[in-house]
Amino acid sequence: MTGELVEAPRGDLALPLDLPPIILDLARAWLWSYDSPNTREAYERNIRRWFEFCADDDNRRQ
């Protein structure tokens, strides 16, 4: 990983699209900072599941 800023491709990650654009941009930049596609996919899956959990009405009532 370098200190160089590189624009991340936008179509390769399946993050929830209803998130604010700044959150999507930050998550994409963080995910693309990892060289391994397997690491990116695993963290992307965790982020997506976390936001799905947070959006679930049943979890808000607890």
Sequence and secondary structure as in RCSB ss.txt:
>XXXX:A:sequence
MTGELVEAPRGDLALPLDLPPIILDLARAWLWSYDSPNTREAYERNIRRWFEFCADDDNRRQ
>XXXX:A:secstr
  S      SSS    TTS HHHHHHHHHHHHT S HHHHHHHHHHHHHHHHHHH HHHHT 
